[in-house]
Amino acid sequence: MKILKQFGRDDIAWVFLGETSKGNLVEFVESVQPPIPREEKEVVIISTLVGCPIGCYMCDAGGFYHGKLTVDEMLEQIDHVVLNRFGRFSVPSKKFKIQFARMGEPALNDAVLEVLDTLPARYDAPGLLPSISTVAPVGRESFFEQLIKIKNRHYKGRFQLQFSIHSTDPDQRDRIIPIKKWSFEQIAEFGERFYTEGDRKVTLNFALGKDNIVDPKRLAEFFDPGKFLIKITPVNPTYRAIENGVESGVDVKYQTLPYHPRLLESLHEIGFEVIVSIGELEENKIGSNCGQYVQRHLLSDLQISGAYELARNSKIV
């Protein structure tokens, strides 16, 4: 892995732009979660594709798709962070979270499964916790069936599966995620089989826009609160969000949902565990938050207030 650029702060996050051994340009992230110290939690967020073909309407990585990364190219990203930080293939942090969520839909790349199978033997990391975030593309059923087997083989109680759904309205969901994807019924059926006693609950994620439709009763029709939890995140400042007129429905300063005032209460009444996940605002300036893609910034003449500031006036070498 040849590092071409890196942006960030050691106490929050680093974004790396690297060239893999096969010559592909990738982005990956190392981060912590203040005030949690690195000894407690170390996070690596890697790319699984070169760009992404999905084109979610608030994500800057869409539209740059050039193919799948190999097993080695994904491991190179993790290796760089681990060796640079700890000097060997050993991670002493109590939680070592590897998120397959920087660039690309992981379910479109079968090599992700091989990486997951490889991780426990490659790193001395008792706190290893892989995390897959997916929009559940149609036609990738074999990927998800293999994922169940790998989770049960290596990661019982230590695996985070997240379905990014963003809206309970089918038409709006199709606009946000413009591909053929599993229905709520299909996600629920799979989640029921994926989850076993002692596992982490399957996450249903909403990057909550001002106009996003979230109907708790519709969620309750399909998803068991004993096996699924709800995560709500802001729509982070991205070029795609600006182009599509998407305004975040989360007030990050006051940590409230001003356009969805009873949503949390209604979800709790039904019995759902709800996480409102708001990252460090400084990560927006670094470009390390979900949906951000530094290469899109470097190719744009537009400047977004409060975003990508550490990458401004930089070029890839």
N, C-alpha and C positions, 0 to 999 in steps of 0.2 A: 504494500500500500504506500503510494507516494502522496503525501499531504501537500495540496496546492495552496490552500488557505485555511485558516481557522479564525473564528471570531468568538468572543465571549469573556467570561469572568470565571475564575476558578471556584468562587464561592457560590456560583449559580449554575452556569452551563457553558459548554463549548460546542460550537457547530464546526464540524470538519468537512471540507470539500477535498475529496481524495480521488486519485486515479488508481483503480484496482490493477492487479497483476495482468488482467486481460485488456486493460486500456479503457475500461468504462469509468465514467465520471459519476461519483456517488456522493451523497451527503449522509452524515451520521452524527449523533449527538451523545455527549456525556453530560450528565446533570446530577445535581443533588436537589433536595427538597427542603430548603430552609424552613424552620430552624433545625430540622433533623440533620445530624452530622453524618459525614460520609461513612463513619464507622458503623452507623446504623443502616444506611441505605445508599447504595450506588446504583445509578440508572444508566443504561446504554440503550439508545434508540437507533436501530439500523434500517437501512433500505433493503428491500427485497427485489425490486425491479429498477431498471434504469428509466426514471420517470414513472408515469402512471397513466393507463388508458381510460380510467374511470371518468374523470372530469367532474367530480363533485363541485357544486356551484360556489363553495367557499374555500376551496383548497387550491393553493398555488402550484402544486406538483402536477396537476393534470395537464395533458397536452404536450408533454415532453417524452413520450414513451419510445424507448429504443430497445426493449427486450428484457429478458430475465437475467438476474444475477445467478452465478453458480454457487454451489456450496462454499467453495474456497473464497469467493468474493464476499460472501456474507461473513464468514469467519474472520476474514482479514479486518473487517471493521471492528469486530469485538476484540480481536487480538491487539489492535493498535491501542485501544483505550486501556485494556487490562495491563499490557506490558508497559505502556507509558506511565500509568498510574501506580502500579504495584511492583513492576520489575520482573514479574514471573507470572505463570499461569495459575495464580492463586489469588482469590478475592476474599479478604477477611471480613468484609461488611456483613452484618447480620442479615441484610436483604440485598441481593444482587439481582435487580430486575432488568431483563433483556426484552425490550419492546420491539416487535417487528412492525414498526408503525411510522417510519420516517418518510419513505418514498416508495409507493407501490402498494397494491392490494396483495397481501401475502398468500391468499388462497389461489391466486393465479400462478403460483410457482411451486411445483412439487419439491424443489430443492429445499424449501423451508422445512419440510418434514424431516429430511436427512440432517439438517442443521440441528433441529430439536433432538433428534436421536443421538447426536454427537456430543452435545454440550456437557452432559454430566461426566463423561470420561475425559473431556478436554480440559476442564477447569476444576481446580480444587476450590469449590465454592459451595459451602454448606447452605448458604442462603439463596441459592439459585432459584429464580422465579421468572419463567418465560411468560410473555404476554402477547397474545395475538388479537389484533383489532381488524375486523372484517366487515364488509358490506354484504357478504354472503352471495356471491355471484352464482347464478343458475349454471348448472353443468359441472360444478366442482364438488359434487357429492362425494366422490372417492377421496378427495383431499380431507374432507371433514371426517369421514369414517376412519381414515388412518390417524387423524388427530386424536380421536378417542383412544385408540390403541396406544399411541405414544404417551398420552397423558397418564393412562393407567399403568403403563410400564415404568415410567420415570418420575412422574410429577404429581402423584395423588396428593391433594391438598395444597399443591404448590404451583398451580397454573391459573392464569387469568385469561379468560376468553371474553371478548367484548364484541357485540354486534352493534355497529353504528347504524341507527335507524332514523334519527333526527326528526321524524314526524309520524303521527299516527294516521294522517290522511293519505290514502294511497296515491292520489294524483300529485299532491305536494311532495311526497317522498320520491316519486318518480322524477320530479323536476330537480330535486336536490341531488339524487343519485341516479344519473341517467343511463342505467344499464338494466338488463333483466336480472332480477335478484329474488331470493326466497321471499315468500309471503310470511306474515307473522305466524301463520299456522305451521309453516315448515320450520321456522326458527324455533318455535316453541317445542315442536316434536323433537327436534335435534337436541335442544337444550335439556329436555327431560332425560334423554339418554346419556348426554355428556356428563351431567351432574350426578355424582354419587355422594353418599354421606361423608362428610369431612372435607369435601372440596370447597373451593371458593365459589360463591354464587356466580352465575353467568350474568354479565353486565349488558344492559341495554343503554346505549349512549345517545344522548341528544346534545349536539352542538346547537344550542338554543338561540335561534334568531327571534327578533321581535315578532315576526309574523308566523312563526312555526306553530303548527297545530299539534297540541299534545293533549289527548283525551285519556285521562286515567281509567275511565270505565272500559274503553276499548282495550287498553293494555291488560286489564284484569280479565277480559274475555279469553285471552290466550295464554297469559304468563302467570305461573305460580309464584307468589311472593316468597315462598320458601326456597325457591331455586333460582330466581332472577332478582337482580337489584337494578335500580335506575341511577344512572350517572348523568348529571347535567353539567355542561361546560359552556363557557362563552364562545361566541364566534370570534376568533382571534383576528387581529387586523391583517388582512391579506389583500392582494391585488384583485383576486377573484371576487371576494366579498364586496369590494368597492364597485367593480364592474357590474355586478349583479344587484346592486342596491340592497345588500344584506346588512341589517343593523343588528348587533348583538342584543339578545333579550336578557342578558345578565349584566347587572351593574357591578363591575368588578371592584369599585371603590367601597361600596356599602354591602357587597355580597348579597344582593337581593335580586328578585325577578320582577321588575316593575311592570312589565307587560303581561305577566302571568301570575297575578297576585295570590291566587288560591291553589296554585299547582302543587306546591310542596305539601300543603295541608291535605289536599285531596288524595295524593299518593300515599301519604302516611295513614290516612283513614282506611284505605284499602288494605294496608299491611305491608307496602313496599318499603324496603330499606332504600334510602335516597342519599346519594353523595353529590354535593355541589362542589365540583373540582375547579378551583381557580388557581392557575399557576402564578408564579412570580411575574409581575408586570415587566420586570427587567428582561425576562425571556423574550418578550415581543421585540425589544430593541436588539437583542442578540439574533433573533430569527429562529429560535429553537422550539417555539411552541407549535402545537398541532396545527396543521394546515399551512404552515409557513415553509418556504422553499427559497433558500438564498439565491440559487441560480436564477430564478424568476426575477428577483430583485435586481441582480446584476445586469440583466438584459432590459430593464425597464427605465424609461425616462421619468416616470412618475415617482414621487416620494410620498410615503405614507407617514403621517404624524404618529410618533410613538412606536414605529416598527422598523426593523432592519437597520437601525441607526449605526450599529457597530460595523455593518458591512458597507456603508456608503463610501463612495469614492474608491472602492476597491475593485480590482479585476483579478480574474483567475490567471495564474501564471502558467 
